[in-house]
Amino acid sequence: MTAGAIFVLLVLSGFFSGSETALTAASRGKLRTAADKGSRGAQQALEVTEDNERLIGSVLLGNNVVNILATSLATALLTKIFGQNGVAFATLIMTLLVLIFAEVLPKTYSITNPEKVASSVARPIQFIVLVFSPIVSAVRVLVRGVLFLFGVRTDPDSHILAVREEIAGALHLGHSEGVVEKEDRDRILGALDLNERMVEEIMLHRSGIEMINIDQPPQDILAQCLQSQYSRIPLYKDDSENIVGVIHAKDLLRAMHKLLIGGKVDQKTLANFDILSVAMDAYFIPETTTLGDQMREFLRRKTHFALVVDEYGGLEGLITLEDILEEIVGEIADEFDQDETTQFEETTDGAFLVEGGMTIRDLNRAHDWNLPDDEANTIAGLVIHEAQMIPVEGQVFSFHGFRFEVVEKDENRIATLKVRPL
């Protein structure tokens, strides 16, 4: 009779151990997918794991009760048989039985099939949590009170790891094990990072923006639009800071075609043509806008082009929807980009010639480096920040595990750097 009770208690101990492992190791994403397909067990597993503190407290309570009870019964049984030596025999035998059949075996099986086991045990565990809830609640209050005395504050609603960190960690681990391709990892991480990054980090600086002076003759404006590789070009009047609109090449060509069809294309008509009549209003955004918010705003407004201004309203640069998408999928090239040279190239000595304007993020992404981008967006900016000066050609610096040599400068701008990991 006693031996049968011990056997039942060991089975219960194995059930509690396996359930705890399965419910804590199961992927909530996979459980949600199974629940959406109609799995009642997966839905119950999601519900029971909503409050991990109560779940673990109930399972540990049940596990300790059955383990202690099984050990007590074994001690009583073996003491009757072997006398005082029964205590030693009970300790040895129960340690082996609990370790093998109530801990290692059920936990190994559960960690191998966590979602399957979690779905199977969710219903009985829900009942156990309900039964033990008053005791567990009292224990939680006691534990928090003791921790409070030592200056530790607990937040039951907080997660040990945020979802983003969990996904990023899983992707890096999968890539290191060869399960996830680098390109797939970069795309997913790029999408996750959109709400953490500002438009100023990826915008085209104002020094590189092509603009059109609205005071030029319409013929010259038309010629510049046709020669430009861009379809949208800002218009300014008197000063490049005074943006009065944005001309779309298609709108301009459509207006010219209308004049041609009407037989009104002569020098006088063309000279009097009002470019602003076919221009769009300029769309300005602050430089502190996140990429995620800006992408949603682009989609809502059905536009792909925005001018970035600083806190004083001064023009800082421009950003397009394509710029944001490139942060997810990588460089997007079209027929106008085919002649552009790459921003970095490898040298025979294992170093890399890098354009100073290349972003640190793109360089890290290309080579799996970990150069910091907290203080600067571009590789040239990083060198200037670390050097605390405008370096001269030929100057060499070493920091963050890399060697940086200034190869070429354009006035005060670092044009080309030679970068080599140390």
C-alpha positions as CSV (number, residue, x, y, z in Angstrom):
1,M,0.0,0.0,0.0
2,T,2.8,2.5,1.0
3,A,4.9,1.5,-2.0
4,G,1.9,2.1,-4.3
5,A,1.4,5.6,-2.8
6,I,5.1,6.4,-3.3
7,F,4.8,5.3,-6.9
8,V,1.8,7.6,-7.5
9,L,3.6,10.5,-5.8
10,L,6.7,10.0,-8.0
11,V,4.4,10.1,-11.1
12,L,2.8,13.3,-9.8
13,S,6.3,14.8,-9.2
14,G,7.3,13.9,-12.8
15,F,4.1,15.5,-14.0
16,F,4.7,18.8,-12.1
17,S,8.4,18.9,-13.3
18,G,7.6,18.2,-16.9
19,S,4.7,20.7,-16.9
20,E,6.8,23.5,-15.5
21,T,9.5,22.9,-18.1
22,A,7.0,22.6,-21.0
23,L,5.0,25.7,-20.0
24,T,8.0,27.9,-19.5
25,A,9.9,26.7,-22.6
26,A,7.0,26.6,-25.0
27,S,7.0,29.4,-27.7
28,R,4.0,31.6,-27.2
29,G,4.2,32.4,-30.9
30,K,3.8,28.7,-31.8
31,L,1.1,28.3,-29.2
32,R,-0.8,31.3,-30.7
33,T,-0.5,29.8,-34.2
34,A,-1.9,26.5,-33.0
35,A,-4.6,28.2,-31.0
36,D,-5.6,30.2,-34.1
37,K,-6.0,26.8,-36.0
38,G,-8.4,25.6,-33.3
39,S,-6.2,23.9,-30.7
40,R,-8.0,24.1,-27.4
41,G,-5.0,22.9,-25.5
42,A,-2.8,25.6,-27.0
43,Q,-5.3,28.3,-26.1
44,Q,-5.4,27.0,-22.5
45,A,-1.6,27.0,-22.4
46,L,-1.6,30.6,-23.5
47,E,-4.1,31.5,-20.7
48,V,-2.2,29.6,-18.0
49,T,1.1,31.2,-18.9
50,E,-0.3,34.8,-18.7
51,D,0.7,35.0,-15.1
52,N,4.0,33.2,-14.9
53,E,4.6,34.0,-11.2
54,R,1.3,32.3,-10.1
55,L,1.9,29.4,-12.5
56,I,5.4,28.6,-11.3
57,G,4.4,29.2,-7.7
58,S,1.6,26.7,-8.0
59,V,3.7,24.0,-9.8
60,L,6.5,24.3,-7.3
61,L,4.1,24.1,-4.4
62,G,2.6,20.9,-5.8
63,N,6.0,19.5,-6.7
64,N,7.5,20.1,-3.3
65,V,4.4,18.6,-1.5
66,V,4.5,15.4,-3.4
67,N,8.3,15.1,-3.2
68,I,8.4,15.6,0.6
69,L,5.4,13.3,1.1
70,A,7.0,10.6,-1.0
71,T,10.3,10.9,0.9
72,S,8.5,10.7,4.2
73,L,6.6,7.6,3.3
74,A,9.7,5.9,2.0
75,T,11.6,6.8,5.2
76,A,8.7,5.3,7.3
77,L,8.6,2.2,5.2
78,L,12.3,1.5,5.1
79,T,12.7,2.3,8.8
80,K,10.3,-0.5,9.6
81,I,12.3,-2.9,7.5
82,F,15.9,-1.9,8.3
83,G,15.6,0.1,11.5
84,Q,17.7,3.2,11.9
85,N,19.6,2.3,8.7
86,G,16.3,2.8,6.8
87,V,16.8,6.6,6.9
88,A,20.0,6.3,4.9
89,F,18.5,3.8,2.5
90,A,15.4,6.1,2.0
91,T,17.6,9.1,1.3
92,L,19.7,7.2,-1.3
93,I,16.9,5.5,-3.0
94,M,14.5,8.5,-3.1
95,T,17.3,10.7,-4.4
96,L,17.9,8.4,-7.3
97,L,14.2,7.9,-8.0
98,V,13.3,11.6,-7.9
99,L,16.4,12.6,-9.9
100,I,15.8,10.1,-12.7
101,F,12.1,9.6,-12.9
102,A,10.7,12.8,-11.4
103,E,13.2,15.4,-12.8
104,V,15.6,14.4,-15.6
105,L,13.3,12.1,-17.6
106,P,10.1,14.3,-17.7
107,K,12.1,17.5,-18.2
108,T,14.1,16.0,-21.0
109,Y,10.9,14.9,-22.8
110,S,9.2,18.3,-22.2
111,I,12.1,20.3,-23.5
112,T,12.1,18.1,-26.6
113,N,8.4,18.7,-27.3
114,P,7.5,21.9,-25.3
115,E,4.4,23.0,-27.3
116,K,2.9,19.5,-27.5
117,V,3.4,18.8,-23.8
118,A,2.2,22.3,-22.8
119,S,-1.0,21.9,-24.7
120,S,-1.6,18.5,-23.1
121,V,-1.0,19.6,-19.5
122,A,-2.6,23.0,-19.6
123,R,-6.0,22.0,-18.5
124,P,-5.0,20.0,-15.3
125,I,-2.4,22.7,-14.5
126,Q,-5.2,25.4,-14.8
127,F,-7.2,23.5,-12.1
128,I,-4.1,23.1,-9.9
129,V,-3.4,26.9,-10.2
130,L,-7.0,27.6,-9.2
131,V,-6.8,25.3,-6.2
132,F,-3.4,26.6,-4.9
133,S,-4.2,30.2,-5.8
134,P,-4.9,31.4,-2.2
135,I,-1.7,29.8,-0.8
136,V,0.4,31.1,-3.7
137,S,-1.0,34.6,-3.3
138,A,-0.1,34.6,0.4
139,V,3.4,33.4,-0.5
140,R,3.8,36.1,-3.1
141,V,2.9,38.8,-0.6
142,L,5.4,37.3,1.9
143,V,8.2,37.1,-0.7
144,R,7.7,40.7,-1.9
145,G,7.6,41.9,1.7
146,V,10.9,40.2,2.4
147,L,12.5,41.6,-0.8
148,F,11.1,45.0,0.1
149,L,13.0,45.0,3.3
150,F,16.2,44.4,1.3
151,G,15.4,47.3,-1.1
152,V,14.3,45.1,-4.0
153,R,11.2,46.2,-5.9
154,T,9.3,43.7,-8.0
155,D,7.0,44.4,-10.9
156,P,4.7,41.4,-11.6
157,D,3.7,42.9,-15.0
158,S,7.2,43.3,-16.3
159,H,8.9,40.8,-18.7
160,I,12.4,39.6,-18.1
161,L,13.1,40.1,-21.8
162,A,11.2,42.3,-24.2
163,V,9.8,40.7,-27.3
164,R,12.2,42.5,-29.5
165,E,15.3,41.3,-27.6
166,E,13.9,37.7,-27.7
167,I,13.5,37.8,-31.4
168,A,16.8,39.5,-32.0
169,G,18.6,36.9,-29.8
170,A,16.9,34.0,-31.5
171,L,17.9,35.4,-35.0
172,H,21.5,35.9,-33.9
173,L,21.6,32.4,-32.4
174,G,20.0,30.9,-35.5
175,H,22.5,32.6,-37.8
176,S,25.4,31.5,-35.7
177,E,24.1,27.9,-36.0
178,G,23.6,28.2,-39.7
179,V,19.8,27.9,-39.5
180,V,19.0,31.5,-40.5
181,E,20.5,33.2,-43.5
182,K,22.3,36.5,-42.9
183,E,20.0,38.3,-45.4
184,D,16.9,37.1,-43.6
185,R,18.3,38.0,-40.2
186,D,19.2,41.5,-41.4
187,R,15.7,42.1,-43.0
188,I,13.9,41.1,-39.8
189,L,16.2,43.1,-37.5
190,G,15.9,46.1,-39.9
191,A,12.1,46.0,-39.6
192,L,12.3,45.7,-35.8
193,D,14.6,48.7,-35.6
194,L,12.4,51.1,-37.4
195,N,10.8,52.5,-34.2
196,E,14.2,52.8,-32.6
197,R,15.8,55.0,-35.3
198,M,15.3,58.6,-36.4
199,V,15.0,60.0,-39.9
200,E,18.1,62.1,-39.4
201,E,20.1,58.8,-39.3
202,I,19.4,57.9,-42.9
203,M,18.3,61.1,-44.6
204,L,20.2,62.5,-47.5
205,H,22.1,65.5,-46.2
206,R,21.1,68.9,-47.6
207,S,24.6,69.2,-49.2
208,G,23.7,66.3,-51.5
209,I,20.2,67.4,-52.4
210,E,19.5,68.4,-56.1
211,M,17.3,71.5,-56.3
212,I,15.8,73.7,-58.9
213,N,15.8,77.5,-58.8
214,I,12.3,78.6,-59.6
215,D,13.6,81.8,-61.1
216,Q,15.2,80.0,-64.0
217,P,13.5,80.0,-67.4
218,P,11.0,77.1,-67.8
219,Q,13.1,75.7,-70.6
220,D,16.1,75.3,-68.2
221,I,13.9,73.8,-65.5
222,L,12.5,71.3,-68.0
223,A,16.0,70.4,-69.2
224,Q,17.2,69.9,-65.6
225,C,14.2,67.6,-64.9
226,L,14.9,65.5,-68.0
227,Q,18.6,65.2,-67.2
228,S,18.1,64.4,-63.5
229,Q,18.1,60.8,-62.2
230,Y,15.4,61.8,-59.7
231,S,11.7,62.1,-60.4
232,R,10.9,64.5,-57.5
233,I,13.0,67.6,-57.1
234,P,12.6,70.5,-54.6
235,L,12.0,74.0,-55.9
236,Y,13.5,77.0,-54.1
237,K,13.3,80.7,-54.6
238,D,16.1,83.2,-53.9
239,D,17.7,80.9,-51.2
240,S,18.1,77.2,-51.0
241,E,16.5,77.2,-47.6
242,N,13.4,78.8,-49.0
243,I,11.6,75.7,-50.4
244,V,8.5,76.7,-52.3
245,G,7.4,73.3,-53.6
246,V,8.4,70.0,-55.2
247,I,8.2,69.3,-58.9
248,H,7.4,65.8,-60.1
249,A,8.9,65.1,-63.6
250,K,5.8,63.3,-64.7
251,D,3.6,66.3,-63.8
252,L,5.9,68.7,-65.6
253,L,6.0,66.4,-68.7
254,R,2.2,66.0,-68.6
255,A,1.7,69.8,-68.6
256,M,4.2,70.2,-71.5
257,H,2.4,67.5,-73.4
258,K,-0.9,69.3,-72.9
259,L,0.6,72.5,-74.4
260,L,2.0,70.5,-77.3
261,I,-1.4,68.9,-78.0
262,G,-3.0,72.3,-77.8
263,G,-0.5,73.7,-80.3
264,K,0.6,76.4,-77.9
265,V,4.3,75.4,-77.6
266,D,6.2,78.5,-78.7
267,Q,8.9,80.6,-77.0
268,K,6.5,83.1,-75.5
269,T,4.1,80.6,-74.1
270,L,6.9,78.5,-72.7
271,A,8.5,81.5,-71.1
272,N,5.3,82.5,-69.4
273,F,4.6,79.0,-68.1
274,D,4.1,78.9,-64.3
275,I,6.1,76.0,-62.9
276,L,4.4,76.3,-59.5
277,S,1.1,75.6,-61.1
278,V,2.1,71.9,-61.5
279,A,4.3,71.7,-58.4
280,M,3.3,69.9,-55.2
281,D,3.4,71.4,-51.8
282,A,6.5,70.6,-49.9
283,Y,6.1,68.1,-47.1
284,F,8.3,68.9,-44.0
285,I,9.0,66.6,-41.1
286,P,11.1,67.0,-37.9
287,E,14.5,65.3,-37.8
288,T,13.4,63.4,-34.6
289,T,10.6,61.4,-36.3
290,T,11.1,57.7,-36.1
291,L,11.4,55.6,-39.2
292,G,8.4,53.5,-38.2
293,D,6.2,56.5,-37.7
294,Q,7.4,58.1,-41.0
295,M,6.8,55.0,-43.0
296,R,3.2,54.8,-41.7
297,E,2.8,58.5,-42.5
298,F,4.1,58.1,-46.0
299,L,1.6,55.3,-46.6
300,R,-1.3,57.3,-45.1
301,R,-0.5,60.4,-47.1
302,K,0.2,58.4,-50.3
303,T,3.5,60.2,-50.8
304,H,7.1,59.0,-51.0
305,F,9.1,62.2,-50.4
306,A,9.7,64.4,-47.4
307,L,12.0,67.3,-46.5
308,V,13.6,67.1,-43.0
309,V,14.0,70.2,-40.9
310,D,15.7,70.9,-37.5
311,E,14.1,72.4,-34.5
312,Y,14.6,75.9,-35.9
313,G,12.9,75.1,-39.2
314,G,16.2,75.0,-41.2
315,L,16.5,72.4,-43.9
316,E,18.6,69.4,-42.8
317,G,18.0,66.9,-45.6
318,L,15.4,64.7,-47.4
319,I,14.1,61.2,-47.0
320,T,12.0,59.0,-49.2
321,L,10.0,55.8,-48.7
322,E,12.7,53.9,-50.6
323,D,15.3,55.0,-48.0
324,I,13.2,53.5,-45.2
325,L,12.6,50.3,-47.2
326,E,16.3,50.0,-47.8
327,E,16.8,49.8,-44.0
328,I,14.8,46.5,-44.2
329,V,15.7,44.9,-47.5
330,G,19.1,46.4,-48.2
331,E,20.2,48.6,-51.1
332,I,17.5,48.9,-53.8
333,A,19.1,49.7,-57.2
334,D,17.4,50.8,-60.4
335,E,18.5,51.6,-63.9
336,F,19.9,54.9,-62.7
337,D,22.0,53.3,-60.0
338,Q,23.8,50.7,-62.2
339,D,26.8,52.9,-62.7
340,E,27.2,53.9,-59.1
341,T,30.3,52.5,-57.4
342,T,30.0,50.6,-54.1
343,Q,30.6,52.5,-50.9
344,F,33.3,50.1,-49.9
345,E,35.8,47.8,-51.5
346,E,38.3,45.2,-50.1
347,T,42.0,45.8,-50.6
348,T,44.7,43.1,-51.1
349,D,45.9,43.5,-47.5
350,G,42.4,42.6,-46.1
351,A,41.4,46.2,-45.3
352,F,38.4,48.0,-46.7
353,L,38.3,51.4,-48.5
354,V,35.1,53.0,-47.3
355,E,33.4,56.2,-48.3
356,G,33.2,58.6,-45.4
357,G,29.5,59.1,-45.9
358,M,28.6,55.4,-45.5
359,T,26.5,54.9,-42.4
360,I,27.9,52.8,-39.6
361,R,24.8,50.7,-39.6
362,D,25.3,49.7,-43.3
363,L,29.0,48.9,-42.6
364,N,28.1,46.7,-39.6
365,R,25.4,45.0,-41.6
366,A,27.7,44.3,-44.5
367,H,30.5,42.8,-42.5
368,D,28.9,41.7,-39.2
369,W,30.9,44.3,-37.3
370,N,29.8,46.0,-34.1
371,L,31.0,49.6,-34.5
372,P,29.0,51.9,-32.2
373,D,26.5,54.3,-33.8
374,D,25.3,56.1,-30.7
375,E,27.4,59.3,-31.3
376,A,27.6,59.4,-35.1
377,N,25.7,58.1,-38.1
378,T,28.5,57.8,-40.6
379,I,31.9,56.2,-40.4
380,A,33.5,59.6,-41.0
381,G,31.5,61.1,-38.1
382,L,32.7,58.3,-35.9
383,V,36.3,59.0,-36.6
384,I,35.9,62.8,-36.0
385,H,34.0,62.1,-32.8
386,E,36.7,59.7,-31.4
387,A,39.6,61.8,-32.6
388,Q,38.0,65.1,-31.3
389,M,39.5,66.9,-34.3
390,I,39.3,67.2,-38.1
391,P,42.0,64.7,-39.2
392,V,44.4,65.2,-42.1
393,E,45.1,62.8,-44.9
394,G,47.3,60.0,-43.9
395,Q,46.4,60.2,-40.2
396,V,45.8,56.9,-38.5
397,F,43.6,56.1,-35.5
398,S,42.8,52.9,-33.6
399,F,39.7,52.4,-31.5
400,H,36.8,50.0,-31.0
401,G,39.1,47.2,-32.3
402,F,39.6,48.7,-35.7
403,R,42.4,50.7,-37.5
404,F,41.2,53.8,-39.4
405,E,43.4,55.6,-41.9
406,V,42.2,58.8,-43.6
407,V,42.9,58.2,-47.3
408,E,41.2,61.2,-49.0
409,K,39.6,64.4,-47.9
410,D,37.3,66.9,-49.7
411,E,38.0,70.2,-47.9
412,N,36.9,69.5,-44.3
413,R,35.0,66.4,-45.2
414,I,36.5,62.9,-44.9
415,A,35.9,61.4,-48.3
416,T,37.6,58.0,-48.0
417,L,38.8,55.9,-45.1
418,K,40.8,52.6,-45.0
419,V,39.3,50.4,-42.3
420,R,40.9,47.2,-41.0
421,P,39.9,45.0,-38.0
422,L,42.7,44.7,-35.5
